[in-house]
Amino acid sequence: LADPPVVSIHLANEDPSRLVIRSEGQNVTLKCRANARPSVTSFGWYKNGMRMTGENSETLHLMMLERESEGSYSCSAQNSEGETQSTPLILQVQYSPRCKPGTEQMSLGALNLHTISVKCEVDADPADSVRFSWTYNNTRNVSPVSTIYRVMHQWIGLRRRECTTN
């Protein structure tokens, strides 16, 4: 009796899970398990529904994860009876705060004795653990918005922002 493969995807050496959370810089190995008669002749890997070129073994090594590595991964196995794709596994990559595009560096002008607000916009995962701090003339302010009241001419200078995760 011949059947197309029955396929599942797992983290190598770990219990199956539909959601895998890792940090930037870590490695992940995914294993495609297939039961088939006749035996499997080829494997394939997919990220976000698109076939990954050059990946045709039963093991997928993702080295030095980046936030762009995040996505939905599935594998397929093929024999003479057909090809079957696994249920996807979701890889979530946590990463440190980064300024959102266009907010990396800002220059603001202000009239003497007027108020200005400077906003720090970042992208991070997990986003809820981001802590903001602003430093100006060695004075630290922990807040996502830094407001300078009554700007004085002598306050011209560099305001530095830092965003960290807890």
OpenMM code with the backbone's topology and positions (N, CA, C; nanometers):
from openmm import Vec3, app, unit

residues = "LEU ALA ASP PRO PRO VAL VAL SER ILE HIS LEU ALA ASN GLU ASP PRO SER ARG LEU VAL ILE ARG SER GLU GLY GLN ASN VAL THR LEU LYS CYS ARG ALA ASN ALA ARG PRO SER VAL THR SER PHE GLY TRP TYR LYS ASN GLY MET ARG MET THR GLY GLU ASN SER GLU THR LEU HIS LEU MET MET LEU GLU ARG GLU SER GLU GLY SER TYR SER CYS SER ALA GLN ASN SER GLU GLY GLU THR GLN SER THR PRO LEU ILE LEU GLN VAL GLN TYR SER PRO ARG CYS LYS PRO GLY THR GLU GLN MET SER LEU GLY ALA LEU ASN LEU HIS THR ILE SER VAL LYS CYS GLU VAL ASP ALA ASP PRO ALA ASP SER VAL ARG PHE SER TRP THR TYR ASN ASN THR ARG ASN VAL SER PRO VAL SER THR ILE TYR ARG VAL MET HIS GLN TRP ILE GLY LEU ARG ARG ARG GLU CYS THR THR ASN".split()
positions = [
    Vec3(0.0850, -0.1183, 0.0000),
    Vec3(0.0000, 0.0000, 0.0000),
    Vec3(0.0890, 0.1238, 0.0000),
    Vec3(0.0625, 0.2204, -0.0871),
    Vec3(0.1427, 0.3419, -0.0988),
    Vec3(0.0600, 0.4632, -0.0582),
    Vec3(0.1253, 0.5568, 0.0106),
    Vec3(0.0598, 0.6794, 0.0557),
    Vec3(0.1559, 0.7965, 0.0436),
    Vec3(0.1021, 0.9188, 0.0249),
    Vec3(0.1893, 1.0360, 0.0315),
    Vec3(0.2373, 1.0542, 0.1753),
    Vec3(0.3451, 1.1295, 0.1963),
    Vec3(0.4012, 1.1454, 0.3311),
    Vec3(0.3065, 1.2148, 0.4279),
    Vec3(0.3175, 1.1776, 0.5550),
    Vec3(0.2558, 1.2499, 0.6658),
    Vec3(0.3701, 1.3282, 0.7282),
    Vec3(0.3588, 1.4628, 0.7326),
    Vec3(0.4733, 1.5482, 0.7647),
    Vec3(0.4455, 1.6353, 0.8862),
    Vec3(0.5474, 1.6522, 0.9711),
    Vec3(0.5401, 1.7465, 1.0828),
    Vec3(0.6746, 1.8163, 1.0969),
    Vec3(0.6719, 1.9342, 1.1584),
    Vec3(0.7938, 2.0122, 1.1800),
    Vec3(0.8150, 2.0280, 1.3299),
    Vec3(0.9409, 2.0159, 1.3735),
    Vec3(0.9747, 2.0243, 1.5158),
    Vec3(1.1063, 2.0971, 1.5322),
    Vec3(1.1253, 2.1517, 1.6509),
    Vec3(1.2578, 2.1992, 1.6886),
    Vec3(1.3419, 2.0760, 1.7141),
    Vec3(1.4626, 2.0758, 1.6658),
    Vec3(1.5500, 1.9606, 1.6890),
    Vec3(1.5708, 1.9430, 1.8390),
    Vec3(1.5589, 1.8221, 1.8867),
    Vec3(1.5819, 1.7841, 2.0268),
    Vec3(1.4859, 1.8486, 2.1259),
    Vec3(1.3717, 1.8960, 2.0800),
    Vec3(1.2742, 1.9552, 2.1714),
    Vec3(1.1347, 1.9063, 2.1353),
    Vec3(1.0428, 1.9266, 2.2295),
    Vec3(0.9038, 1.8899, 2.2038),
    Vec3(0.8456, 1.9792, 2.0949),
    Vec3(0.7505, 1.9257, 2.0203),
    Vec3(0.6896, 2.0085, 1.9157),
    Vec3(0.6143, 2.1262, 1.9767),
    Vec3(0.6243, 2.2388, 1.9138),
    Vec3(0.5547, 2.3590, 1.9564),
    Vec3(0.5196, 2.4383, 1.8318),
    Vec3(0.4093, 2.5064, 1.8324),
    Vec3(0.3704, 2.5867, 1.7161),
    Vec3(0.4333, 2.7255, 1.7207),
    Vec3(0.4805, 2.7692, 1.8387),
    Vec3(0.5435, 2.8998, 1.8538),
    Vec3(0.6801, 2.8823, 1.9175),
    Vec3(0.7814, 2.9341, 1.8515),
    Vec3(0.9183, 2.9277, 1.9029),
    Vec3(0.9664, 3.0708, 1.9206),
    Vec3(1.0116, 3.1042, 2.0410),
    Vec3(1.0611, 3.2389, 2.0696),
    Vec3(1.2100, 3.2306, 2.0988),
    Vec3(1.2874, 3.3065, 2.0236),
    Vec3(1.4328, 3.3119, 2.0409),
    Vec3(1.4768, 3.4576, 2.0324),
    Vec3(1.6008, 3.4835, 2.0731),
    Vec3(1.6582, 3.6179, 2.0669),
    Vec3(1.7515, 3.6311, 1.9485),
    Vec3(1.7692, 3.7546, 1.9038),
    Vec3(1.8652, 3.7821, 1.7972),
    Vec3(2.0001, 3.7222, 1.8332),
    Vec3(2.0682, 3.6673, 1.7346),
    Vec3(2.2009, 3.6107, 1.7563),
    Vec3(2.1998, 3.4634, 1.7912),
    Vec3(2.0859, 3.4108, 1.8327),
    Vec3(2.0774, 3.2687, 1.8648),
    Vec3(2.0618, 3.1864, 1.7372),
    Vec3(2.0789, 3.0566, 1.7509),
    Vec3(2.0613, 2.9624, 1.6402),
    Vec3(1.9382, 2.8765, 1.6656),
    Vec3(1.8742, 2.8327, 1.5594),
    Vec3(1.7596, 2.7418, 1.5692),
    Vec3(1.7767, 2.6334, 1.4641),
    Vec3(1.7501, 2.5097, 1.5038),
    Vec3(1.7515, 2.3982, 1.4093),
    Vec3(1.6120, 2.3378, 1.4050),
    Vec3(1.5549, 2.3333, 1.2856),
    Vec3(1.4226, 2.2751, 1.2650),
    Vec3(1.4382, 2.1415, 1.1944),
    Vec3(1.3551, 2.0463, 1.2335),
    Vec3(1.3622, 1.9119, 1.1760),
    Vec3(1.2275, 1.8774, 1.1140),
    Vec3(1.2327, 1.8259, 0.9929),
    Vec3(1.1127, 1.7825, 0.9223),
    Vec3(1.0998, 1.6316, 0.9416),
    Vec3(0.9900, 1.5896, 1.0040),
    Vec3(0.9676, 1.4467, 1.0258),
    Vec3(0.8605, 1.3995, 0.9288),
    Vec3(0.8894, 1.2889, 0.8621),
    Vec3(0.7941, 1.2378, 0.7632),
    Vec3(0.7823, 1.0868, 0.7732),
    Vec3(0.6589, 1.0391, 0.7712),
    Vec3(0.6299, 0.8962, 0.7603),
    Vec3(0.5710, 0.8745, 0.6220),
    Vec3(0.6347, 0.7875, 0.5450),
    Vec3(0.5878, 0.7677, 0.4076),
    Vec3(0.6208, 0.6281, 0.3582),
    Vec3(0.5311, 0.5783, 0.2726),
    Vec3(0.5554, 0.4519, 0.2043),
    Vec3(0.5102, 0.4694, 0.0609),
    Vec3(0.5954, 0.4652, -0.0363),
    Vec3(0.7400, 0.4436, -0.0297),
    Vec3(0.8100, 0.5605, 0.0399),
    Vec3(0.9365, 0.5442, 0.0693),
    Vec3(1.0099, 0.6422, 0.1486),
    Vec3(1.0219, 0.7772, 0.0770),
    Vec3(1.0526, 0.8791, 0.1569),
    Vec3(1.0643, 1.0168, 0.1084),
    Vec3(1.1816, 1.0280, 0.0118),
    Vec3(1.1578, 1.0973, -0.0990),
    Vec3(1.2644, 1.1190, -0.1979),
    Vec3(1.3234, 1.2590, -0.1894),
    Vec3(1.2461, 1.3551, -0.1362),
    Vec3(1.3004, 1.4909, -0.1212),
    Vec3(1.2236, 1.5692, -0.0155),
    Vec3(1.2937, 1.6671, 0.0419),
    Vec3(1.2360, 1.7582, 0.1404),
    Vec3(1.2425, 1.9001, 0.0849),
    Vec3(1.1582, 1.9861, 0.1359),
    Vec3(1.1616, 2.1278, 0.1001),
    Vec3(1.1242, 2.2118, 0.2215),
    Vec3(1.1660, 2.3381, 0.2211),
    Vec3(1.1378, 2.4294, 0.3317),
    Vec3(1.0721, 2.5561, 0.2792),
    Vec3(0.9794, 2.6101, 0.3605),
    Vec3(0.9048, 2.7295, 0.3236),
    Vec3(0.9116, 2.8310, 0.4368),
    Vec3(0.9252, 2.9576, 0.3988),
    Vec3(0.9160, 3.0674, 0.4955),
    Vec3(0.8070, 3.1606, 0.4459),
    Vec3(0.7084, 3.1837, 0.5312),
    Vec3(0.5937, 3.2683, 0.4965),
    Vec3(0.5303, 3.2254, 0.3638),
    Vec3(0.5219, 3.0945, 0.3433),
    Vec3(0.4567, 3.0392, 0.2250),
    Vec3(0.5414, 3.0337, 0.0989),
    Vec3(0.6619, 3.0894, 0.1036),
    Vec3(0.7497, 3.0907, -0.0137),
    Vec3(0.8588, 2.9853, 0.0035),
    Vec3(0.8797, 2.9069, -0.1017),
    Vec3(0.9822, 2.8018, -0.0955),
    Vec3(1.1205, 2.8641, -0.0801),
    Vec3(1.1991, 2.8089, 0.0119),
    Vec3(1.3355, 2.8561, 0.0362),
    Vec3(1.4292, 2.7822, -0.0595),
    Vec3(1.4968, 2.8554, -0.1438),
    Vec3(1.5859, 2.7926, -0.2413),
    Vec3(1.7096, 2.7370, -0.1722),
    Vec3(1.7550, 2.6236, -0.2211),
    Vec3(1.8761, 2.5620, -0.1679),
    Vec3(1.8572, 2.4839, -0.0396),
    Vec3(1.7370, 2.4802, 0.0127),
    Vec3(1.7098, 2.4071, 0.1374),
    Vec3(1.6320, 2.2814, 0.1021),
    Vec3(1.7002, 2.1657, 0.1006),
    Vec3(1.6325, 2.0429, 0.0577),
    Vec3(1.6654, 1.9212, 0.1437),
    Vec3(1.7162, 1.9455, 0.2647),
    Vec3(1.7401, 1.8326, 0.3546),
    Vec3(1.6312, 1.8301, 0.4611),
    Vec3(1.6304, 1.7265, 0.5427),
    Vec3(1.5265, 1.7171, 0.6458),
    Vec3(1.5527, 1.8098, 0.7636),
    Vec3(1.6682, 1.8761, 0.7670),
    Vec3(1.7042, 1.9668, 0.8752),
    Vec3(1.7310, 2.1062, 0.8197),
    Vec3(1.6765, 2.2083, 0.8873),
    Vec3(1.7004, 2.3474, 0.8495),
    Vec3(1.7726, 2.4154, 0.9647),
    Vec3(1.8927, 2.4663, 0.9379),
    Vec3(1.9715, 2.5374, 1.0391),
    Vec3(1.9587, 2.6872, 1.0136),
    Vec3(1.9044, 2.7588, 1.1100),
    Vec3(1.8956, 2.9049, 1.1033),
    Vec3(1.9993, 2.9595, 1.2007),
    Vec3(2.1052, 3.0176, 1.1465),
    Vec3(2.2178, 3.0620, 1.2277),
    Vec3(2.2119, 3.2134, 1.2495),
    Vec3(2.2552, 3.2564, 1.3673),
    Vec3(2.2626, 3.3987, 1.4010),
    Vec3(2.1328, 3.4717, 1.3623),
    Vec3(2.0256, 3.4357, 1.4306),
    Vec3(1.8945, 3.4919, 1.3989),
    Vec3(1.8967, 3.6444, 1.3982),
    Vec3(1.8224, 3.7003, 1.3045),
    Vec3(1.7988, 3.8439, 1.2962),
    Vec3(1.6485, 3.8644, 1.3010),
    Vec3(1.6060, 3.9876, 1.3224),
    Vec3(1.4611, 4.0083, 1.3278),
    Vec3(1.3943, 3.9715, 1.1965),
    Vec3(1.4700, 3.9773, 1.0856),
    Vec3(1.4164, 3.9380, 0.9555),
    Vec3(1.3969, 3.7867, 0.9452),
    Vec3(1.4546, 3.7105, 1.0399),
    Vec3(1.4375, 3.5646, 1.0415),
    Vec3(1.2981, 3.5259, 1.0894),
    Vec3(1.2305, 3.6193, 1.1543),
    Vec3(1.0981, 3.5923, 1.2094),
    Vec3(1.0009, 3.5555, 1.0977),
    Vec3(0.9135, 3.4598, 1.1271),
    Vec3(0.8129, 3.4234, 1.0283),
    Vec3(0.7540, 3.2866, 1.0524),
    Vec3(0.6778, 3.2423, 0.9546),
    Vec3(0.6107, 3.1135, 0.9569),
    Vec3(0.6926, 3.0151, 0.8735),
    Vec3(0.7356, 2.9053, 0.9342),
    Vec3(0.8180, 2.8051, 0.8661),
    Vec3(0.7414, 2.6741, 0.8555),
    Vec3(0.7519, 2.6114, 0.7409),
    Vec3(0.6956, 2.4775, 0.7231),
    Vec3(0.7887, 2.3978, 0.6335),
    Vec3(0.7718, 2.2673, 0.6378),
    Vec3(0.8535, 2.1810, 0.5526),
    Vec3(0.7608, 2.0932, 0.4694),
    Vec3(0.8178, 2.0367, 0.3659),
    Vec3(0.7415, 1.9435, 0.2832),
    Vec3(0.8256, 1.8196, 0.2585),
    Vec3(0.7576, 1.7094, 0.2375),
    Vec3(0.8239, 1.5833, 0.2028),
    Vec3(0.7517, 1.5262, 0.0817),
    Vec3(0.8299, 1.4656, -0.0060),
    Vec3(0.7732, 1.4138, -0.1302),
    Vec3(0.8180, 1.2701, -0.1523),
    Vec3(0.7262, 1.1905, -0.2047),
    Vec3(0.7588, 1.0559, -0.2530),
    Vec3(0.6851, 1.0362, -0.3856),
    Vec3(0.6859, 0.9169, -0.4365),
    Vec3(0.6236, 0.8912, -0.5669),
    Vec3(0.4720, 0.9103, -0.5648),
    Vec3(0.4117, 0.9141, -0.4453),
    Vec3(0.2664, 0.9296, -0.4333),
    Vec3(0.2230, 1.0753, -0.4186),
    Vec3(0.3173, 1.1659, -0.3947),
    Vec3(0.2803, 1.3069, -0.3818),
    Vec3(0.3681, 1.3820, -0.2839),
    Vec3(0.3319, 1.5081, -0.2639),
    Vec3(0.4052, 1.5966, -0.1722),
    Vec3(0.3085, 1.6481, -0.0676),
    Vec3(0.3531, 1.6513, 0.0585),
    Vec3(0.2712, 1.7006, 0.1684),
    Vec3(0.3504, 1.8052, 0.2448),
    Vec3(0.2809, 1.9135, 0.2831),
    Vec3(0.3449, 2.0215, 0.3586),
    Vec3(0.2971, 2.0166, 0.5030),
    Vec3(0.3877, 2.0461, 0.5952),
    Vec3(0.3550, 2.0438, 0.7380),
    Vec3(0.2711, 2.1650, 0.7774),
    Vec3(0.2117, 2.1563, 0.8952),
    Vec3(0.1493, 2.2724, 0.9573),
    Vec3(0.2622, 2.3687, 0.9940),
    Vec3(0.2445, 2.4989, 0.9738),
    Vec3(0.3542, 2.5928, 1.0014),
    Vec3(0.3909, 2.6026, 1.1488),
    Vec3(0.5147, 2.6357, 1.1713),
    Vec3(0.5698, 2.6677, 1.3024),
    Vec3(0.6047, 2.8161, 1.2960),
    Vec3(0.5684, 2.8922, 1.3981),
    Vec3(0.5937, 3.0365, 1.3994),
    Vec3(0.7210, 3.0634, 1.4792),
    Vec3(0.8156, 3.1318, 1.4166),
    Vec3(0.9393, 3.1729, 1.4832),
    Vec3(0.9295, 3.3218, 1.5131),
    Vec3(0.9355, 3.3549, 1.6423),
    Vec3(0.9346, 3.4947, 1.6863),
    Vec3(1.0751, 3.5279, 1.7337),
    Vec3(1.1328, 3.6335, 1.6790),
    Vec3(1.2691, 3.6737, 1.7146),
    Vec3(1.2621, 3.8016, 1.7972),
    Vec3(1.3092, 3.7936, 1.9212),
    Vec3(1.3121, 3.9110, 2.0072),
    Vec3(1.4400, 3.9895, 1.9788),
    Vec3(1.4285, 4.1222, 1.9781),
    Vec3(1.5431, 4.2057, 1.9446),
    Vec3(1.5422, 4.3330, 2.0282),
    Vec3(1.6611, 4.3892, 2.0440),
    Vec3(1.6777, 4.5092, 2.1254),
    Vec3(1.6194, 4.6312, 2.0540),
    Vec3(1.5925, 4.7364, 2.1297),
    Vec3(1.5310, 4.8557, 2.0706),
    Vec3(1.6175, 4.9187, 1.9615),
    Vec3(1.5503, 4.9652, 1.8583),
    Vec3(1.6138, 5.0400, 1.7489),
    Vec3(1.5233, 5.1577, 1.7156),
    Vec3(1.5841, 5.2677, 1.6805),
    Vec3(1.5051, 5.3830, 1.6375),
    Vec3(1.4276, 5.3461, 1.5122),
    Vec3(1.3036, 5.3899, 1.5071),
    Vec3(1.2239, 5.3666, 1.3864),
    Vec3(1.2842, 5.4474, 1.2717),
    Vec3(1.2713, 5.3969, 1.1494),
    Vec3(1.3278, 5.4689, 1.0344),
    Vec3(1.2819, 5.6146, 1.0307),
    Vec3(1.3771, 5.7029, 1.0073),
    Vec3(1.3483, 5.8460, 1.0018),
    Vec3(1.3601, 5.9169, 1.1344),
    Vec3(1.3795, 5.8410, 1.2440),
    Vec3(1.3912, 5.9046, 1.3761),
    Vec3(1.5273, 5.8793, 1.4391),
    Vec3(1.6222, 5.8279, 1.3597),
    Vec3(1.7538, 5.7947, 1.4140),
    Vec3(1.8259, 5.9183, 1.4673),
    Vec3(1.8165, 6.0279, 1.3952),
    Vec3(1.8821, 6.1513, 1.4351),
    Vec3(1.7907, 6.2668, 1.3999),
    Vec3(1.7740, 6.3594, 1.4927),
    Vec3(1.6862, 6.4720, 1.4677),
    Vec3(1.7541, 6.6008, 1.5089),
    Vec3(1.7298, 6.7046, 1.4329),
    Vec3(1.7716, 6.8393, 1.4704),
    Vec3(1.6448, 6.9222, 1.4808),
    Vec3(1.6278, 6.9872, 1.5934),
    Vec3(1.5083, 7.0680, 1.6154),
    Vec3(1.5490, 7.2111, 1.6438),
    Vec3(1.4696, 7.3016, 1.5947),
    Vec3(1.4922, 7.4422, 1.6252),
    Vec3(1.3869, 7.4890, 1.7234),
    Vec3(1.4239, 7.5845, 1.8056),
    Vec3(1.3286, 7.6373, 1.9025),
    Vec3(1.3583, 7.7845, 1.9258),
    Vec3(1.2533, 7.8593, 1.9451),
    Vec3(1.2692, 8.0000, 1.9788),
    Vec3(1.3050, 8.0126, 2.1258),
    Vec3(1.3815, 8.1144, 2.1578),
    Vec3(1.4201, 8.1406, 2.2959),
    Vec3(1.2948, 8.1553, 2.3823),
    Vec3(1.2940, 8.0893, 2.4961),
    Vec3(1.1863, 8.0906, 2.5950),
    Vec3(1.0600, 8.0166, 2.5500),
    Vec3(1.0692, 7.9342, 2.4460),
    Vec3(0.9560, 7.8529, 2.4018),
    Vec3(0.9757, 7.7071, 2.4443),
    Vec3(0.8679, 7.6313, 2.4414),
    Vec3(0.8695, 7.4907, 2.4810),
    Vec3(0.8815, 7.4020, 2.3579),
    Vec3(0.9636, 7.2978, 2.3695),
    Vec3(0.9705, 7.1973, 2.2634),
    Vec3(0.9555, 7.0592, 2.3250),
    Vec3(0.9079, 6.9660, 2.2458),
    Vec3(0.8994, 6.8258, 2.2868),
    Vec3(0.9757, 6.7425, 2.1857),
    Vec3(1.0505, 6.6466, 2.2352),
    Vec3(1.1260, 6.5560, 2.1502),
    Vec3(1.0761, 6.4159, 2.1801),
    Vec3(1.0372, 6.3430, 2.0772),
    Vec3(0.9800, 6.2099, 2.0969),
    Vec3(1.0750, 6.1033, 2.0440),
    Vec3(1.0936, 5.9993, 2.1211),
    Vec3(1.1760, 5.8854, 2.0816),
    Vec3(1.0823, 5.7742, 2.0350),
    Vec3(1.0971, 5.7313, 1.9097),
    Vec3(1.0143, 5.6224, 1.8580),
    Vec3(1.1042, 5.5044, 1.8253),
    Vec3(1.0762, 5.3916, 1.8893),
    Vec3(1.1596, 5.2737, 1.8675),
    Vec3(1.0751, 5.1526, 1.8323),
    Vec3(1.1438, 5.0545, 1.7779),
    Vec3(1.0844, 4.9254, 1.7470),
    Vec3(1.1628, 4.8230, 1.8280),
    Vec3(1.0939, 4.7378, 1.9015),
    Vec3(1.1600, 4.6364, 1.9837),
    Vec3(1.0650, 4.5200, 2.0066),
    Vec3(1.1210, 4.4054, 2.0391),
    Vec3(1.0403, 4.2895, 2.0749),
    Vec3(1.1091, 4.2196, 2.1919),
    Vec3(1.0464, 4.2158, 2.3082),
    Vec3(0.9106, 4.2613, 2.3379),
    Vec3(0.9053, 4.4135, 2.3554),
    Vec3(0.8017, 4.4744, 2.3015),
    Vec3(0.7885, 4.6203, 2.3037),
    Vec3(0.7516, 4.6729, 2.4418),
    Vec3(0.6804, 4.5928, 2.5208),
    Vec3(0.6341, 4.6415, 2.6509),
    Vec3(0.7434, 4.6489, 2.7566),
    Vec3(0.8636, 4.6020, 2.7262),
    Vec3(0.9712, 4.6082, 2.8252),
    Vec3(1.0733, 4.7173, 2.7930),
    Vec3(1.0415, 4.8061, 2.6987),
    Vec3(1.1343, 4.9132, 2.6615),
    Vec3(1.1284, 5.0247, 2.7651),
    Vec3(1.2453, 5.0708, 2.8066),
    Vec3(1.2556, 5.1834, 2.8992),
    Vec3(1.3339, 5.2937, 2.8289),
    Vec3(1.2814, 5.4138, 2.8272),
    Vec3(1.3450, 5.5262, 2.7603),
    Vec3(1.4192, 5.6127, 2.8609),
    Vec3(1.5289, 5.6691, 2.8174),
    Vec3(1.5933, 5.7713, 2.8995),
    Vec3(1.6582, 5.8736, 2.8080),
    Vec3(1.6564, 5.9965, 2.8525),
    Vec3(1.7145, 6.1086, 2.7791),
    Vec3(1.8232, 6.1704, 2.8660),
    Vec3(1.9302, 6.2096, 2.8040),
    Vec3(2.0382, 6.2734, 2.8783),
    Vec3(2.0732, 6.4055, 2.8117),
    Vec3(2.0805, 6.5109, 2.8924),
    Vec3(2.1238, 6.6411, 2.8439),
    Vec3(2.2045, 6.7053, 2.9551),
    Vec3(2.3275, 6.7427, 2.9249),
    Vec3(2.4164, 6.8011, 3.0258),
    Vec3(2.4217, 6.7148, 3.1522),
    Vec3(2.4382, 6.5844, 3.1319),
    Vec3(2.4482, 6.4861, 3.2406),
    Vec3(2.3242, 6.4784, 3.3282),
    Vec3(2.2110, 6.5262, 3.2800),
    Vec3(2.0850, 6.5141, 3.3521),
    Vec3(2.0012, 6.4100, 3.2796),
    Vec3(1.9552, 6.3096, 3.3539),
    Vec3(1.8802, 6.1996, 3.2938),
    Vec3(1.7318, 6.2166, 3.3208),
    Vec3(1.6518, 6.1883, 3.2181),
    Vec3(1.5068, 6.1957, 3.2256),
    Vec3(1.4528, 6.0647, 3.1687),
    Vec3(1.3788, 5.9884, 3.2482),
    Vec3(1.3250, 5.8606, 3.2020),
    Vec3(1.1803, 5.8814, 3.1601),
    Vec3(1.1590, 5.8882, 3.0286),
    Vec3(1.0266, 5.9124, 2.9726),
    Vec3(1.0340, 5.8978, 2.8216),
    Vec3(0.9242, 5.8557, 2.7565),
    Vec3(0.9281, 5.8471, 2.6106),
    Vec3(0.9289, 5.9843, 2.5432),
    Vec3(0.8894, 6.0886, 2.6160),
    Vec3(0.8911, 6.2238, 2.5611),
    Vec3(0.9704, 6.3117, 2.6553),
    Vec3(1.0604, 6.3900, 2.5995),
    Vec3(1.1383, 6.4821, 2.6798),
    Vec3(1.0938, 6.6234, 2.6463),
    Vec3(1.0494, 6.6959, 2.7456),
    Vec3(1.0030, 6.8320, 2.7244),
    Vec3(1.0998, 6.9286, 2.7898),
    Vec3(1.1419, 7.0276, 2.7129),
    Vec3(1.2265, 7.1334, 2.7670),
    Vec3(1.1391, 7.2578, 2.7733),
    Vec3(1.1188, 7.3077, 2.8924),
    Vec3(1.0377, 7.4276, 2.9070),
    Vec3(1.1273, 7.5504, 2.9006),
    Vec3(1.0799, 7.6517, 2.8345),
    Vec3(1.1491, 7.7794, 2.8261),
    Vec3(1.2931, 7.7605, 2.7802),
    Vec3(1.3066, 7.7234, 2.6561),
    Vec3(1.4375, 7.6994, 2.5962),
    Vec3(1.5223, 7.8251, 2.6083),
    Vec3(1.6430, 7.8095, 2.6586),
    Vec3(1.7375, 7.9201, 2.6713),
    Vec3(1.8472, 7.9036, 2.5677),
    Vec3(1.9027, 8.0136, 2.5231),
    Vec3(2.0081, 8.0110, 2.4215),
    Vec3(2.1238, 7.9206, 2.4644),
    Vec3(2.1583, 7.9193, 2.5913),
    Vec3(2.2716, 7.8396, 2.6391),
    Vec3(2.2419, 7.6894, 2.6404),
    Vec3(2.1179, 7.6477, 2.6132),
    Vec3(2.0836, 7.5061, 2.6111),
    Vec3(2.1127, 7.4401, 2.4773),
    Vec3(2.1638, 7.5152, 2.3847),
    Vec3(2.1966, 7.4568, 2.2550),
    Vec3(2.2999, 7.3483, 2.2770),
    Vec3(2.2733, 7.2325, 2.2251),
    Vec3(2.3671, 7.1218, 2.2437),
    Vec3(2.3053, 6.9914, 2.1996),
    Vec3(2.3715, 6.8862, 2.2351),
    Vec3(2.3303, 6.7527, 2.1937),
    Vec3(2.2475, 6.6886, 2.3031),
    Vec3(2.1359, 6.6379, 2.2634),
    Vec3(2.0506, 6.5631, 2.3548),
    Vec3(2.0584, 6.4183, 2.3108),
    Vec3(2.0945, 6.3304, 2.3999),
    Vec3(2.1152, 6.1899, 2.3656),
    Vec3(2.0006, 6.1079, 2.4217),
    Vec3(1.9570, 6.0101, 2.3419),
    Vec3(1.8504, 5.9219, 2.3901),
    Vec3(1.9035, 5.7795, 2.3960),
    Vec3(1.8552, 5.7051, 2.4919),
    Vec3(1.8905, 5.5643, 2.5061),
    Vec3(1.7620, 5.4871, 2.5258),
    Vec3(1.7537, 5.3747, 2.4606),
    Vec3(1.6376, 5.2882, 2.4769),
    Vec3(1.6889, 5.1492, 2.5091),
    Vec3(1.6442, 5.0945, 2.6193),
    Vec3(1.6891, 4.9618, 2.6609),
    Vec3(1.5687, 4.8776, 2.6983),
    Vec3(1.5894, 4.7469, 2.7048),
    Vec3(1.4838, 4.6582, 2.7529),
    Vec3(1.5189, 4.6150, 2.8940),
    Vec3(1.4161, 4.5869, 2.9709),
    Vec3(1.4372, 4.5430, 3.1099),
    Vec3(1.4882, 4.4018, 3.1140),
] * unit.nanometer
topology = app.Topology()
chain = topology.addChain("A")
for resn in residues:
    res = topology.addResidue(resn, chain)
    for name in ("N", "CA", "C"):
        topology.addAtom(name, app.Element.getBySymbol(name[0]), res)
